[in-house]
Amino acid sequence: MTRWILKCTVCGEERELEAGFNLTLLGGKVYLYCRRCRANREHLVLGCAEPDDLCPTVGADVID
Ligand SMILES: [Zn+2]
């Protein structure tokens, strides 16, 4: 699992999400429920919240 930093494009709320795949492969945007908006909103993928050596790199589609 990798922790990612996401930001709601509507209200600006930042949150972390744990995912078992490389979110950057989704084009840098993902739809998630925003607690502040109380609705599904587009979130920008700001980056990985893990140390550099644990972060998947863009384009490196490695499957365990
Ligand atoms: Zn929001």
N, CA, C, O and the ligand as a Tripos MOL2 file, in Angstrom:
@<TRIPOS>MOLECULE
protein
  257   255    65     0     0
PROTEIN
NO_CHARGES

@<TRIPOS>ATOM
      1 N           0.8510   -1.2000    0.0000 N.3       1 MET1
      2 CA          0.0000    0.0000    0.0000 C.3       1 MET1
      3 C           0.8820    1.2440    0.0000 C.2       1 MET1
      4 O           1.9380    1.2830    0.6330 O.2       1 MET1
      5 N           0.4290    2.2400   -0.7150 N.am      2 THR2
      6 CA          1.1440    3.5070   -0.7950 C.3       2 THR2
      7 C           0.2050    4.6340   -0.3480 C.2       2 THR2
      8 O          -0.9630    4.6830   -0.7340 O.2       2 THR2
      9 N           0.7470    5.5310    0.4720 N.am      3 ARG3
     10 CA         -0.0560    6.6900    0.8800 C.3       3 ARG3
     11 C           0.1520    7.8340   -0.1090 C.2       3 ARG3
     12 O           1.2790    8.1450   -0.4970 O.2       3 ARG3
     13 N          -0.9490    8.4450   -0.5030 N.am      4 TRP4
     14 CA         -0.9100    9.5450   -1.4620 C.3       4 TRP4
     15 C          -1.5380   10.7830   -0.8460 C.2       4 TRP4
     16 O          -2.4370   10.6960   -0.0090 O.2       4 TRP4
     17 N          -1.0390   11.9460   -1.2810 N.am      5 ILE5
     18 CA         -1.6210   13.2060   -0.8360 C.3       5 ILE5
     19 C          -2.5350   13.7180   -1.9490 C.2       5 ILE5
     20 O          -2.1150   13.9190   -3.0890 O.2       5 ILE5
     21 N          -3.7800   13.9180   -1.5840 N.am      6 LEU6
     22 CA         -4.7830   14.3580   -2.5530 C.3       6 LEU6
     23 C          -5.3820   15.6790   -2.0990 C.2       6 LEU6
     24 O          -5.4470   15.9640   -0.9030 O.2       6 LEU6
     25 N          -5.8210   16.4860   -3.0660 N.am      7 LYS7
     26 CA         -6.4140   17.7720   -2.7420 C.3       7 LYS7
     27 C          -7.6990   17.9530   -3.5280 C.2       7 LYS7
     28 O          -7.7200   17.8000   -4.7490 O.2       7 LYS7
     29 N          -8.7660   18.2780   -2.8210 N.am      8 CYS8
     30 CA        -10.0550   18.5160   -3.4620 C.3       8 CYS8
     31 C          -9.9520   19.7750   -4.3190 C.2       8 CYS8
     32 O          -9.5090   20.8230   -3.8490 O.2       8 CYS8
     33 N         -10.3650   19.6610   -5.5720 N.am      9 THR9
     34 CA        -10.2450   20.8130   -6.4710 C.3       9 THR9
     35 C         -11.3360   21.8430   -6.2240 C.2       9 THR9
     36 O         -11.2800   22.9440   -6.7730 O.2       9 THR9
     37 N         -12.3330   21.5010   -5.4030 N.am     10 VAL10
     38 CA        -13.4400   22.4240   -5.1610 C.3      10 VAL10
     39 C         -13.1940   23.2580   -3.8970 C.2      10 VAL10
     40 O         -13.2980   24.4840   -3.9370 O.2      10 VAL10
     41 N         -12.8650   22.5950   -2.7680 N.am     11 CYS11
     42 CA        -12.7200   23.3160   -1.5010 C.3      11 CYS11
     43 C         -11.2610   23.4220   -1.0530 C.2      11 CYS11
     44 O         -10.9530   24.1870   -0.1390 O.2      11 CYS11
     45 N         -10.3560   22.6600   -1.6890 N.am     12 GLY12
     46 CA         -8.9450   22.7610   -1.3360 C.3      12 GLY12
     47 C          -8.5220   21.8850   -0.1810 C.2      12 GLY12
     48 O          -7.3610   21.9220    0.2260 O.2      12 GLY12
     49 N          -9.4340   21.0990    0.3560 N.am     13 GLU13
     50 CA         -9.1150   20.1980    1.4650 C.3      13 GLU13
     51 C          -8.0900   19.1500    1.0150 C.2      13 GLU13
     52 O          -8.2400   18.5130   -0.0270 O.2      13 GLU13
     53 N          -7.0540   18.9950    1.8290 N.am     14 GLU14
     54 CA         -6.0670   17.9660    1.5310 C.3      14 GLU14
     55 C          -6.3110   16.7420    2.3950 C.2      14 GLU14
     56 O          -6.7140   16.8540    3.5530 O.2      14 GLU14
     57 N          -6.0660   15.5880    1.8260 N.am     15 ARG15
     58 CA         -6.2680   14.3390    2.5710 C.3      15 ARG15
     59 C          -5.2750   13.3150    2.0650 C.2      15 ARG15
     60 O          -4.6780   13.4630    0.9980 O.2      15 ARG15
     61 N          -5.1170   12.2690    2.8630 N.am     16 GLU16
     62 CA         -4.2720   11.1610    2.4350 C.3      16 GLU16
     63 C          -5.1400    9.9790    2.0810 C.2      16 GLU16
     64 O          -6.2080    9.7720    2.6570 O.2      16 GLU16
     65 N          -4.6650    9.2110    1.1280 N.am     17 LEU17
     66 CA         -5.3770    8.0080    0.7090 C.3      17 LEU17
     67 C          -4.3700    6.8840    0.5550 C.2      17 LEU17
     68 O          -3.3160    7.0610   -0.0560 O.2      17 LEU17
     69 N          -4.6990    5.7310    1.1110 N.am     18 GLU18
     70 CA         -3.8560    4.5560    0.8870 C.3      18 GLU18
     71 C          -4.4030    3.7780   -0.2860 C.2      18 GLU18
     72 O          -5.5920    3.4650   -0.3370 O.2      18 GLU18
     73 N          -3.5360    3.4660   -1.2240 N.am     19 ALA19
     74 CA         -3.9700    2.7340   -2.4050 C.3      19 ALA19
     75 C          -2.9340    1.6830   -2.7570 C.2      19 ALA19
     76 O          -1.7410    1.8560   -2.5080 O.2      19 ALA19
     77 N          -3.4020    0.6080   -3.3310 N.am     20 GLY20
     78 CA         -2.5110   -0.4730   -3.7130 C.3      20 GLY20
     79 C          -2.0420   -0.3710   -5.1430 C.2      20 GLY20
     80 O          -1.5300   -1.3420   -5.7010 O.2      20 GLY20
     81 N          -2.2090    0.7910   -5.7440 N.am     21 PHE21
     82 CA         -1.7750    0.9760   -7.1260 C.3      21 PHE21
     83 C          -1.2410    2.3850   -7.2930 C.2      21 PHE21
     84 O          -1.3810    3.2190   -6.3990 O.2      21 PHE21
     85 N          -0.6320    2.6480   -8.4370 N.am     22 ASN22
     86 CA          0.0110    3.9240   -8.6940 C.3      22 ASN22
     87 C          -1.0080    4.9450   -9.1880 C.2      22 ASN22
     88 O          -1.4470    4.8940  -10.3370 O.2      22 ASN22
     89 N          -1.3800    5.8720   -8.3070 N.am     23 LEU23
     90 CA         -2.4130    6.8480   -8.6600 C.3      23 LEU23
     91 C          -1.9820    7.7790   -9.7810 C.2      23 LEU23
     92 O          -2.8240    8.3290  -10.4910 O.2      23 LEU23
     93 N          -0.6850    7.9570   -9.9450 N.am     24 THR24
     94 CA         -0.2350    8.8720  -10.9880 C.3      24 THR24
     95 C          -0.5700    8.3310  -12.3810 C.2      24 THR24
     96 O          -0.5870    9.0750  -13.3620 O.2      24 THR24
     97 N          -0.8320    7.0340  -12.4480 N.am     25 LEU25
     98 CA         -1.1890    6.4390  -13.7410 C.3      25 LEU25
     99 C          -2.6070    6.8040  -14.1650 C.2      25 LEU25
    100 O          -2.9990    6.5530  -15.3050 O.2      25 LEU25
    101 N          -3.3710    7.3910  -13.2630 N.am     26 LEU26
    102 CA         -4.7440    7.7740  -13.5770 C.3      26 LEU26
    103 C          -4.8130    9.1810  -14.1610 C.2      26 LEU26
    104 O          -5.9030    9.7200  -14.3540 O.2      26 LEU26
    105 N          -3.6750    9.7670  -14.4360 N.am     27 GLY27
    106 CA         -3.6670   11.1000  -15.0290 C.3      27 GLY27
    107 C          -3.5980   12.2080  -14.0070 C.2      27 GLY27
    108 O          -3.8080   13.3750  -14.3370 O.2      27 GLY27
    109 N          -3.3010   11.8520  -12.7480 N.am     28 GLY28
    110 CA         -3.1180   12.8760  -11.7230 C.3      28 GLY28
    111 C          -4.3990   13.3580  -11.0850 C.2      28 GLY28
    112 O          -4.3760   14.2480  -10.2340 O.2      28 GLY28
    113 N          -5.5280   12.7760  -11.4900 N.am     29 LYS29
    114 CA         -6.8040   13.1740  -10.9030 C.3      29 LYS29
    115 C          -7.6200   11.9360  -10.5680 C.2      29 LYS29
    116 O          -7.5610   10.9250  -11.2680 O.2      29 LYS29
    117 N          -8.3820   12.0330   -9.4820 N.am     30 VAL30
    118 CA         -9.1940   10.9000   -9.0760 C.3      30 VAL30
    119 C         -10.4560   11.4230   -8.3840 C.2      30 VAL30
    120 O         -10.4040   12.4070   -7.6460 O.2      30 VAL30
    121 N         -11.5640   10.7700   -8.6230 N.am     31 TYR31
    122 CA        -12.8140   11.1520   -7.9620 C.3      31 TYR31
    123 C         -12.9520   10.4090   -6.6490 C.2      31 TYR31
    124 O         -12.8990    9.1800   -6.6000 O.2      31 TYR31
    125 N         -13.1320   11.1860   -5.5750 N.am     32 LEU32
    126 CA        -13.2860   10.6200   -4.2450 C.3      32 LEU32
    127 C         -14.3230   11.4210   -3.4740 C.2      32 LEU32
    128 O         -14.6660   12.5480   -3.8310 O.2      32 LEU32
    129 N         -14.8050   10.8080   -2.4170 N.am     33 TYR33
    130 CA        -15.7210   11.5260   -1.5350 C.3      33 TYR33
    131 C         -14.9420   12.5430   -0.7020 C.2      33 TYR33
    132 O         -13.9450   12.2060   -0.0630 O.2      33 TYR33
    133 N         -15.4050   13.7760   -0.7190 N.am     34 CYS34
    134 CA        -14.7990   14.8350    0.1010 C.3      34 CYS34
    135 C         -15.6920   15.0890    1.3000 C.2      34 CYS34
    136 O         -16.8800   15.3780    1.1610 O.2      34 CYS34
    137 N         -15.0910   14.9750    2.4990 N.am     35 ARG35
    138 CA        -15.8870   15.1420    3.7100 C.3      35 ARG35
    139 C         -16.3700   16.5810    3.8680 C.2      35 ARG35
    140 O         -17.4620   16.8230    4.3830 O.2      35 ARG35
    141 N         -15.5450   17.5410    3.4160 N.am     36 ARG36
    142 CA        -15.9370   18.9370    3.5730 C.3      36 ARG36
    143 C         -17.0620   19.2940    2.5960 C.2      36 ARG36
    144 O         -18.0290   19.9590    2.9650 O.2      36 ARG36
    145 N         -16.9210   18.8450    1.3530 N.am     37 CYS37
    146 CA        -17.9600   19.1000    0.3460 C.3      37 CYS37
    147 C         -19.1830   18.2000    0.5460 C.2      37 CYS37
    148 O         -20.2870   18.5200    0.1040 O.2      37 CYS37
    149 N         -18.9650   17.0810    1.2140 N.am     38 ARG38
    150 CA        -20.0070   16.0750    1.3840 C.3      38 ARG38
    151 C         -20.5470   15.6030    0.0350 C.2      38 ARG38
    152 O         -21.7500   15.4280   -0.1570 O.2      38 ARG38
    153 N         -19.6130   15.4050   -0.8820 N.am     39 ALA39
    154 CA        -19.9780   14.9370   -2.2230 C.3      39 ALA39
    155 C         -18.7400   14.3760   -2.8810 C.2      39 ALA39
    156 O         -17.6250   14.6190   -2.4190 O.2      39 ALA39
    157 N         -18.9200   13.6360   -3.9430 N.am     40 ASN40
    158 CA        -17.7800   13.1580   -4.7150 C.3      40 ASN40
    159 C         -17.2130   14.3150   -5.5210 C.2      40 ASN40
    160 O         -17.9250   14.9850   -6.2700 O.2      40 ASN40
    161 N         -15.9230   14.5310   -5.3500 N.am     41 ARG41
    162 CA        -15.2610   15.6520   -6.0070 C.3      41 ARG41
    163 C         -14.0040   15.1640   -6.7090 C.2      41 ARG41
    164 O         -13.4410   14.1220   -6.3700 O.2      41 ARG41
    165 N         -13.5820   15.9400   -7.6910 N.am     42 GLU42
    166 CA        -12.3190   15.6630   -8.3450 C.3      42 GLU42
    167 C         -11.1790   16.0830   -7.4200 C.2      42 GLU42
    168 O         -11.1610   17.2040   -6.9100 O.2      42 GLU42
    169 N         -10.2290   15.1700   -7.2090 N.am     43 HIS43
    170 CA         -9.0660   15.4490   -6.3700 C.3      43 HIS43
    171 C          -7.8010   15.3890   -7.2110 C.2      43 HIS43
    172 O          -7.6270   14.4900   -8.0340 O.2      43 HIS43
    173 N          -6.9240   16.3550   -6.9940 N.am     44 LEU44
    174 CA         -5.6140   16.3220   -7.6280 C.3      44 LEU44
    175 C          -4.6840   15.4210   -6.8270 C.2      44 LEU44
    176 O          -4.6850   15.4620   -5.5960 O.2      44 LEU44
    177 N          -3.9020   14.6190   -7.5080 N.am     45 VAL45
    178 CA         -2.8780   13.8270   -6.8390 C.3      45 VAL45
    179 C          -1.6360   14.7020   -6.6910 C.2      45 VAL45
    180 O          -0.9090   14.9290   -7.6580 O.2      45 VAL45
    181 N          -1.3970   15.1940   -5.4670 N.am     46 LEU46
    182 CA         -0.2690   16.0980   -5.2370 C.3      46 LEU46
    183 C           1.0460   15.3420   -5.1810 C.2      46 LEU46
    184 O           2.0960   15.8790   -5.5310 O.2      46 LEU46
    185 N           0.9850   14.0960   -4.7400 N.am     47 GLY47
    186 CA          2.2160   13.3270   -4.6660 C.3      47 GLY47
    187 C           2.0790   12.1810   -3.7000 C.2      47 GLY47
    188 O           1.0150   11.9250   -3.1360 O.2      47 GLY47
    189 N           3.1760   11.5090   -3.5320 N.am     48 CYS48
    190 CA          3.2370   10.3490   -2.6730 C.3      48 CYS48
    191 C           3.6640   10.7840   -1.2810 C.2      48 CYS48
    192 O           4.5410   11.6360   -1.1420 O.2      48 CYS48
    193 N           3.0560   10.2100   -0.2450 N.am     49 ALA49
    194 CA          3.3620   10.5870    1.1290 C.3      49 ALA49
    195 C           4.4130    9.6770    1.7620 C.2      49 ALA49
    196 O           4.6950    9.7890    2.9550 O.2      49 ALA49
    197 N           4.9820    8.7960    0.9810 N.am     50 GLU50
    198 CA          5.9880    7.8660    1.4890 C.3      50 GLU50
    199 C           7.3920    8.4360    1.2330 C.2      50 GLU50
    200 O           7.5610    9.3680    0.4470 O.2      50 GLU50
    201 N           8.4010    7.8540    1.9160 N.am     51 PRO51
    202 CA          9.7850    8.2020    1.5660 C.3      51 PRO51
    203 C          10.0420    7.9020    0.0860 C.2      51 PRO51
    204 O           9.4220    7.0100   -0.4930 O.2      51 PRO51
    205 N          10.9600    8.6570   -0.5140 N.am     52 ASP52
    206 CA         11.1890    8.5730   -1.9550 C.3      52 ASP52
    207 C          11.3620    7.1480   -2.4760 C.2      52 ASP52
    208 O          10.8430    6.8000   -3.5360 O.2      52 ASP52
    209 N          12.0950    6.3290   -1.7230 N.am     53 ASP53
    210 CA         12.3890    4.9950   -2.2440 C.3      53 ASP53
    211 C          11.1920    4.0570   -2.1820 C.2      53 ASP53
    212 O          11.2340    2.9550   -2.7290 O.2      53 ASP53
    213 N          10.1160    4.4940   -1.5120 N.am     54 LEU54
    214 CA          8.9060    3.6760   -1.4550 C.3      54 LEU54
    215 C           7.8290    4.1700   -2.4080 C.2      54 LEU54
    216 O           6.7890    3.5300   -2.5650 O.2      54 LEU54
    217 N           8.0810    5.3110   -3.0450 N.am     55 CYS55
    218 CA          7.0940    5.8860   -3.9480 C.3      55 CYS55
    219 C           7.2330    5.2790   -5.3320 C.2      55 CYS55
    220 O           8.3330    5.2190   -5.8820 O.2      55 CYS55
    221 N           6.1210    4.8290   -5.8960 N.am     56 PRO56
    222 CA          6.1680    4.3760   -7.2840 C.3      56 PRO56
    223 C           6.4950    5.5650   -8.1930 C.2      56 PRO56
    224 O           6.0090    6.6750   -7.9730 O.2      56 PRO56
    225 N           7.2960    5.3310   -9.1820 N.am     57 THR57
    226 CA          7.6170    6.4120  -10.0970 C.3      57 THR57
    227 C           6.6280    6.4210  -11.2560 C.2      57 THR57
    228 O           6.0520    5.3910  -11.6070 O.2      57 THR57
    229 N           6.4460    7.5770  -11.8330 N.am     58 VAL58
    230 CA          5.5010    7.7230  -12.9290 C.3      58 VAL58
    231 C           5.9270    6.8510  -14.1040 C.2      58 VAL58
    232 O           7.0700    6.9140  -14.5570 O.2      58 VAL58
    233 N           5.0190    6.0600  -14.5770 N.am     59 GLY59
    234 CA          5.3040    5.2420  -15.7480 C.3      59 GLY59
    235 C           5.8820    3.8820  -15.4350 C.2      59 GLY59
    236 O           5.9340    3.0080  -16.3010 O.2      59 GLY59
    237 N           6.3190    3.6970  -14.1960 N.am     60 ALA60
    238 CA          6.8760    2.3970  -13.8250 C.3      60 ALA60
    239 C           5.7410    1.5180  -13.3120 C.2      60 ALA60
    240 O           5.4700    1.4690  -12.1120 O.2      60 ALA60
    241 N           5.1060    0.8490  -14.2080 N.am     61 ASP61
    242 CA          3.9110    0.0840  -13.8690 C.3      61 ASP61
    243 C           4.2990   -1.3080  -13.4030 C.2      61 ASP61
    244 O           4.1300   -2.2920  -14.1220 O.2      61 ASP61
    245 N           4.8200   -1.3690  -12.1970 N.am     62 VAL62
    246 CA          5.3130   -2.6390  -11.6660 C.3      62 VAL62
    247 C           4.2240   -3.3220  -10.8590 C.2      62 VAL62
    248 O           3.6580   -2.7330   -9.9380 O.2      62 VAL62
    249 N           3.9430   -4.5350  -11.2000 N.am     63 ILE63
    250 CA          2.9330   -5.2950  -10.4780 C.3      63 ILE63
    251 C           3.6260   -6.4080   -9.6960 C.2      63 ILE63
    252 O           4.3900   -7.1990  -10.2500 O.2      63 ILE63
    253 N           3.3440   -6.4470   -8.4120 N.am     64 ASP64
    254 CA          3.9740   -7.4340   -7.5530 C.3      64 ASP64
    255 C           3.5810   -8.8640   -7.9360 C.2      64 ASP64
    256 O           4.0330   -9.8190   -7.3030 O.2      64 ASP64
    257 ZN        -14.0300   19.3590   -1.1540 Zn       65 ZN65
@<TRIPOS>BOND
     1     1     2 1
     2     2     3 1
     3     3     4 2
     4     3     5 am
     5     5     6 1
     6     6     7 1
     7     7     8 2
     8     7     9 am
     9     9    10 1
    10    10    11 1
    11    11    12 2
    12    11    13 am
    13    13    14 1
    14    14    15 1
    15    15    16 2
    16    15    17 am
    17    17    18 1
    18    18    19 1
    19    19    20 2
    20    19    21 am
    21    21    22 1
    22    22    23 1
    23    23    24 2
    24    23    25 am
    25    25    26 1
    26    26    27 1
    27    27    28 2
    28    27    29 am
    29    29    30 1
    30    30    31 1
    31    31    32 2
    32    31    33 am
    33    33    34 1
    34    34    35 1
    35    35    36 2
    36    35    37 am
    37    37    38 1
    38    38    39 1
    39    39    40 2
    40    39    41 am
    41    41    42 1
    42    42    43 1
    43    43    44 2
    44    43    45 am
    45    45    46 1
    46    46    47 1
    47    47    48 2
    48    47    49 am
    49    49    50 1
    50    50    51 1
    51    51    52 2
    52    51    53 am
    53    53    54 1
    54    54    55 1
    55    55    56 2
    56    55    57 am
    57    57    58 1
    58    58    59 1
    59    59    60 2
    60    59    61 am
    61    61    62 1
    62    62    63 1
    63    63    64 2
    64    63    65 am
    65    65    66 1
    66    66    67 1
    67    67    68 2
    68    67    69 am
    69    69    70 1
    70    70    71 1
    71    71    72 2
    72    71    73 am
    73    73    74 1
    74    74    75 1
    75    75    76 2
    76    75    77 am
    77    77    78 1
    78    78    79 1
    79    79    80 2
    80    79    81 am
    81    81    82 1
    82    82    83 1
    83    83    84 2
    84    83    85 am
    85    85    86 1
    86    86    87 1
    87    87    88 2
    88    87    89 am
    89    89    90 1
    90    90    91 1
    91    91    92 2
    92    91    93 am
    93    93    94 1
    94    94    95 1
    95    95    96 2
    96    95    97 am
    97    97    98 1
    98    98    99 1
    99    99   100 2
   100    99   101 am
   101   101   102 1
   102   102   103 1
   103   103   104 2
   104   103   105 am
   105   105   106 1
   106   106   107 1
   107   107   108 2
   108   107   109 am
   109   109   110 1
   110   110   111 1
   111   111   112 2
   112   111   113 am
   113   113   114 1
   114   114   115 1
   115   115   116 2
   116   115   117 am
   117   117   118 1
   118   118   119 1
   119   119   120 2
   120   119   121 am
   121   121   122 1
   122   122   123 1
   123   123   124 2
   124   123   125 am
   125   125   126 1
   126   126   127 1
   127   127   128 2
   128   127   129 am
   129   129   130 1
   130   130   131 1
   131   131   132 2
   132   131   133 am
   133   133   134 1
   134   134   135 1
   135   135   136 2
   136   135   137 am
   137   137   138 1
   138   138   139 1
   139   139   140 2
   140   139   141 am
   141   141   142 1
   142   142   143 1
   143   143   144 2
   144   143   145 am
   145   145   146 1
   146   146   147 1
   147   147   148 2
   148   147   149 am
   149   149   150 1
   150   150   151 1
   151   151   152 2
   152   151   153 am
   153   153   154 1
   154   154   155 1
   155   155   156 2
   156   155   157 am
   157   157   158 1
   158   158   159 1
   159   159   160 2
   160   159   161 am
   161   161   162 1
   162   162   163 1
   163   163   164 2
   164   163   165 am
   165   165   166 1
   166   166   167 1
   167   167   168 2
   168   167   169 am
   169   169   170 1
   170   170   171 1
   171   171   172 2
   172   171   173 am
   173   173   174 1
   174   174   175 1
   175   175   176 2
   176   175   177 am
   177   177   178 1
   178   178   179 1
   179   179   180 2
   180   179   181 am
   181   181   182 1
   182   182   183 1
   183   183   184 2
   184   183   185 am
   185   185   186 1
   186   186   187 1
   187   187   188 2
   188   187   189 am
   189   189   190 1
   190   190   191 1
   191   191   192 2
   192   191   193 am
   193   193   194 1
   194   194   195 1
   195   195   196 2
   196   195   197 am
   197   197   198 1
   198   198   199 1
   199   199   200 2
   200   199   201 am
   201   201   202 1
   202   202   203 1
   203   203   204 2
   204   203   205 am
   205   205   206 1
   206   206   207 1
   207   207   208 2
   208   207   209 am
   209   209   210 1
   210   210   211 1
   211   211   212 2
   212   211   213 am
   213   213   214 1
   214   214   215 1
   215   215   216 2
   216   215   217 am
   217   217   218 1
   218   218   219 1
   219   219   220 2
   220   219   221 am
   221   221   222 1
   222   222   223 1
   223   223   224 2
   224   223   225 am
   225   225   226 1
   226   226   227 1
   227   227   228 2
   228   227   229 am
   229   229   230 1
   230   230   231 1
   231   231   232 2
   232   231   233 am
   233   233   234 1
   234   234   235 1
   235   235   236 2
   236   235   237 am
   237   237   238 1
   238   238   239 1
   239   239   240 2
   240   239   241 am
   241   241   242 1
   242   242   243 1
   243   243   244 2
   244   243   245 am
   245   245   246 1
   246   246   247 1
   247   247   248 2
   248   247   249 am
   249   249   250 1
   250   250   251 1
   251   251   252 2
   252   251   253 am
   253   253   254 1
   254   254   255 1
   255   255   256 2
@<TRIPOS>SUBSTRUCTURE
     1 MET1         2 RESIDUE 1 A MET
     2 THR2         6 RESIDUE 1 A THR
     3 ARG3        10 RESIDUE 1 A ARG
     4 TRP4        14 RESIDUE 1 A TRP
     5 ILE5        18 RESIDUE 1 A ILE
     6 LEU6        22 RESIDUE 1 A LEU
     7 LYS7        26 RESIDUE 1 A LYS
     8 CYS8        30 RESIDUE 1 A CYS
     9 THR9        34 RESIDUE 1 A THR
    10 VAL10       38 RESIDUE 1 A VAL
    11 CYS11       42 RESIDUE 1 A CYS
    12 GLY12       46 RESIDUE 1 A GLY
    13 GLU13       50 RESIDUE 1 A GLU
    14 GLU14       54 RESIDUE 1 A GLU
    15 ARG15       58 RESIDUE 1 A ARG
    16 GLU16       62 RESIDUE 1 A GLU
    17 LEU17       66 RESIDUE 1 A LEU
    18 GLU18       70 RESIDUE 1 A GLU
    19 ALA19       74 RESIDUE 1 A ALA
    20 GLY20       78 RESIDUE 1 A GLY
    21 PHE21       82 RESIDUE 1 A PHE
    22 ASN22       86 RESIDUE 1 A ASN
    23 LEU23       90 RESIDUE 1 A LEU
    24 THR24       94 RESIDUE 1 A THR
    25 LEU25       98 RESIDUE 1 A LEU
    26 LEU26      102 RESIDUE 1 A LEU
    27 GLY27      106 RESIDUE 1 A GLY
    28 GLY28      110 RESIDUE 1 A GLY
    29 LYS29      114 RESIDUE 1 A LYS
    30 VAL30      118 RESIDUE 1 A VAL
    31 TYR31      122 RESIDUE 1 A TYR
    32 LEU32      126 RESIDUE 1 A LEU
    33 TYR33      130 RESIDUE 1 A TYR
    34 CYS34      134 RESIDUE 1 A CYS
    35 ARG35      138 RESIDUE 1 A ARG
    36 ARG36      142 RESIDUE 1 A ARG
    37 CYS37      146 RESIDUE 1 A CYS
    38 ARG38      150 RESIDUE 1 A ARG
    39 ALA39      154 RESIDUE 1 A ALA
    40 ASN40      158 RESIDUE 1 A ASN
    41 ARG41      162 RESIDUE 1 A ARG
    42 GLU42      166 RESIDUE 1 A GLU
    43 HIS43      170 RESIDUE 1 A HIS
    44 LEU44      174 RESIDUE 1 A LEU
    45 VAL45      178 RESIDUE 1 A VAL
    46 LEU46      182 RESIDUE 1 A LEU
    47 GLY47      186 RESIDUE 1 A GLY
    48 CYS48      190 RESIDUE 1 A CYS
    49 ALA49      194 RESIDUE 1 A ALA
    50 GLU50      198 RESIDUE 1 A GLU
    51 PRO51      202 RESIDUE 1 A PRO
    52 ASP52      206 RESIDUE 1 A ASP
    53 ASP53      210 RESIDUE 1 A ASP
    54 LEU54      214 RESIDUE 1 A LEU
    55 CYS55      218 RESIDUE 1 A CYS
    56 PRO56      222 RESIDUE 1 A PRO
    57 THR57      226 RESIDUE 1 A THR
    58 VAL58      230 RESIDUE 1 A VAL
    59 GLY59      234 RESIDUE 1 A GLY
    60 ALA60      238 RESIDUE 1 A ALA
    61 ASP61      242 RESIDUE 1 A ASP
    62 VAL62      246 RESIDUE 1 A VAL
    63 ILE63      250 RESIDUE 1 A ILE
    64 ASP64      254 RESIDUE 1 A ASP
    65 ZN65       257 GROUP 0 **** ****
